[in-house]
Amino acid sequence: MASLPNSAGAAGTEPIPRMTREQSRANTRDRLLAAARVAFARSGFHGASVEEIASEAGFSTGALYSNFEGKEDLFLVLMEREIDEHARELADAVRARPTVAERATGGARTWMSMIDREPDMLLLFMEFWAYGVRDPEVRPKVAARFAQMRRVLTTLIADGASEFDLELEMPAEQLAVAIDALADGIARQRLADPDAVPDELMGRVLAMLLGAAARPAGGTAPRSAR
């Protein structure tokens, strides 16, 4: 009986190239991170186990430990990736606006949509923040992840001041800290009591904050400050 043709060359199809070792490792890490996102959102940082995450990804715990130091390291990598994605989304929403006021409302609207779209991830970040600040060894790692967003905000503030001919009343880095704290507080209030936080609240407060923190450079009116 004749053997069946190899699937790689059947019907003239191109053979599927095998992944390199580096590609296979990257694929495994991506699958573990995707599984961790699901498991952490479902069970929380403390509730999710490495066994649960590995099973969700279709791997053994050995595969997890060969790619990450453990659950904490896995979470920190996931947190870094999530913050990067959120920061890019926020930056795109802000830079597309032609005035300071519209940038404030556009950025705030994007943040509010993130709160409503991904409440589990925000709660997870809050849970890990509470865990990290209690541990002197973990605290610097947590601080480094949260500093990612502040760096993005600092750049957006400095670029906006330059573009609209504004002088800031305080360093852009400090203003970024204040805006980041406002965003975190709004998120907590929205998650706890959605009816107490109107959709437009953060945009209005942010516009007021930016209006008070900047003045026309050299005494000239900003091009589009309002």
N, C-alpha and C positions, 0 to 999 in steps of 0.2 A: 504494500500500500504506500503510495507516494506521500511524503511528508508535506505538511502545510507550509506555505511560504512564510518566511520570517516577517513579522508585522512591520519591522523597520523598513522593509523594501516592498511591501505589498502594495499592489495597485499604483505603483509609481510614486508612493508617498516618500517624502524625505525622512530619513531616520531622525529620531528625537535626540539631540545632543545630550550627553550626560553632563550633569553639573560638576564643576570643579569642586575641589575640597573647600575652597573659600566660599563658593556659592552655596554649597550644601550647608555649611556652618551658618551663613547669613540667613538662609531659609529656615533653619531650625530655630535660630534666635527670634526671627520675626513671628514664627508660629507660637513660640513660648510667650512672647510679649502680647500677642493677640489673645492667647488663652488667659494670661494673667490679668489682662484688662477685664475680661468677662468674669473671672473668678473673684477678683478684688471688688468689682462693682456689685457682685451678687452677695459676697460674704464679708466684705470689709478686709482691711489689711490683717487684722489679728485673726479673723475668722477663717480666711483662706489658708489652705495648707499647700506645701510644695507638691504633695501627692495629688491634690485636687487640680492644681495648675498643670502638672505634667500630664495627667489623664485627659484634661480638657484639650491639650495640644496633641494628644496621641503619642506621647513619649513616656519613657521611664523617668524616674527621678534622677537617674544617672545622667541623662541628657541635659536635664536642667542644671545640675551641679557642674557639668563640664562646660557650660556656657555662662553661668552666673555663680557668684560666690554663695548665694542663698536667696531666700525670699526678700530680704531687705535690699540687697543689691539689685535684684530683678525689679523691685518696685521703684528704686531710684532711677534706673534706666528708663522704665515706663514713664515715670513722672517727667523726666527730661524731654522725652519725645512728645508727650502730650502738651507740655508748656510751649515747646517749639511750634507745634501746629497751631495752638491758640494764639501765640504771638504773631505768627504770619497772617492769620485771618484778621486779627485786630489791626495790624499795620496796613494791610491792604484796604481795609474799610476806612481808615483815617486818611491815608495819603490820597485817596481818590476824591476827597472833598476840597472845594475851592476856598473855603473861609474857615477861620478859627472856630466860630460858633458851630458850623456844620461838621467840622472835624470832631468837636466835643460830642455833639449829639450822635454822629455816626459811630464813633467809637463806643459810646455808652450803649447805643442800641445793639451793637454787635455783642457786647458783654452780657446784656440782659438776655439775648437769644441763647448765648452759651449756657447761662444759668438754667433756663427753661429746657434746653435741649439735652444737657448732660448733668443733671443734678447729682447722679450717683458718683461721677468722677470728682465733682467739687467737694462732696461730702468725704470722699476718700482722701483728698488732699488735706482737708481739715483734720481728719483722723490721724494721718501720718505726721502732720505738723505738731499736733499735741503729743504724739509719741516721741518725735525727734527732739523737740525742745527740752524734754525731760532727761535726755541722754547726752552727756557732754561729748561722747564720741560720734554720735549721729548728727548732732545739731549743726556742725559745719557743713555736712553734706546736704542737709535740708535747706540751710541758708543759701547754699550755692545754687540749688534748683530754683528757689524763689527769686534769686537775684537775676535769673534769666529774663523774667518779665520786666523787672525794673530797668534793665539795660535797654530793652526795646522801647519802653516808655521814655527813657532819657533821650534816646536818639530821636524819637518822634517830636518831643518837646523842643529840643535844640534845633532840629531841622525846621520846625514850624516857626520858631522865633526868627530864624534867619530869613526864611521865605517871606514872612509878613512884616519884616523890619521892626521887630519888637525887642525890647530889653526886658529881661526877667528880673524880678525883684528878689529872687533867690536862685541858687544854683539849680540847674535842670535836674541833677541827681536827687536833690531834696524834694523838688516838686514831684518827681516820679514816685518817691516813697509815699507822699501824701495821696497821690492819685491811686496808687496800688492799694493803700489802706482803705480808701473810700470804696474801691471796687470789692475788696474782701468783705467789708462791713455790709455793703448793699446785698452781696450774695447771701450772707448769713441771714439777714432780715427777710430776704425774698424766700429763701428755703423754709424758714420757720413760719412766716406769716405772709403769704403772697399778696393778700388783699391790702396789706399795709404799705406796699411798695409799688406805686404806680409805674407803668412802663417808662414814662418820661422823666422820672425823678432824678436818676443819676445824670442824665444829660443836662438837666437844668442846673444841678449843683456843680457839675464839672465845668459848665460854661461860666458860672459865677466865679469859681475858683481860678480858672485861667484868666478871666477878665481882671481879677484883683492882683494876680501874680505877674502881669506883664503890662508894660507901658510903651508908647511909641518911642522908637529909637531916635535920638537927636531932636525930640520935640515935634516930629512930623507924625501925622495920623497914620496908623497902620493901614495897609492896602485893603484888607478885608477882615478886620478884627471883629466885626459884628455880623 
